Amino acid sequence: MQRIDLDDLPPRLAQLLLGLEAGEEVLLVRGGAVEGRLTAGAPAPADAEAAPSDPERMGEIMEQFRSMIEDEF
């Protein structure tokens, strides 16, 4: 799968892509001919591990981080 970083795109194009509804299509046109299409999907669900809300779990993560930093230096 190809990946496009929205930060690398011109602001107007990035805003257009961010504003798409799920299932909405964007035509890629060159010289009046359709070169391709992009279909917007539903946003990916947030990963529960990415943002732990449990303070005890957050403490464990911070302890692991501190441990890695100490080992490195």
ABEGO torsion letter per residue (X at the ends): XBBBBAAABBAAAAAAAAABBBGBBBBBBBGGBBAEBBBBBBBBBBBAAABBABAAAAAAAAAAAAAAAAAAX
